[in-house]
Amino acid sequence: MEALAYIEQNLMIQDKAGRLVPLCFNPLQRRLYDEIRCQQQAGRPVRIIILKARQIGFSTAVAALFYQRAATLPNTQAMIVAHKAAASTNIFNKTKLFWDCSPPDIRPMKRASNAHELLFENPSNKPEEKARDPGLRSRIRIETAGNREAGRSATLQLLHLSELAYWPYAAETLASLMQAVPPLPATMVIIESTANGVGGAFYQEWQRAKKGESGFAPLFFPWWEHGEYRMTPGC
């Protein structure tokens, strides 16, 4: 099943009114998905940097895409790094909700679910059971950018760097994390942030991408393109 079909048929989110609803990508999320598919079909590693307005839903979309990969493919290592602890917790709660509310027949075995990690592995403590059916052995880990050691000893296939413009030690942490992702077609690195003035690691990476000096495709999403920022005059 194609990733977007899996997501929209099986994953739930909590909307702004607090209701559980199916996750259906909005037009801007679909533009991101189309760019991912374009790079994948070209046989390239997915590398995307996004300059965006607030509250468009890219953290949710990327979390869903990473969940789909980790919940359906073995030995997938994913990491999401947010700019502060509250944001990390918010993203991870969405990821846990995907598992909790997905249909039982597609839900992978889960060994760990804590404040930092989902591990899709056989939870049994019996070696013979784990040997017979180990599970996917895939993992989604959440980190906060203040941790300079994030990803230092890992090998990752999926990496999401959220609000990079607001990271402390951004250049140092970015360099360390990028070394954890091999330049292979099945890998994905998505950097996204709202603007935070001139200068800093995100600004420099965005400028390099715009000039074609990096492997990242630059995507710009201004606020006026998002339907939720529109109102009918007089209302």
Summary of the structure (lengths in Angstrom):
residues: 235
radius of gyration: 17.9
end to end distance: 42.1
largest distance: 68.0
contacts: 727
relative contact order: 0.18
helix: 39%
strand: 20%
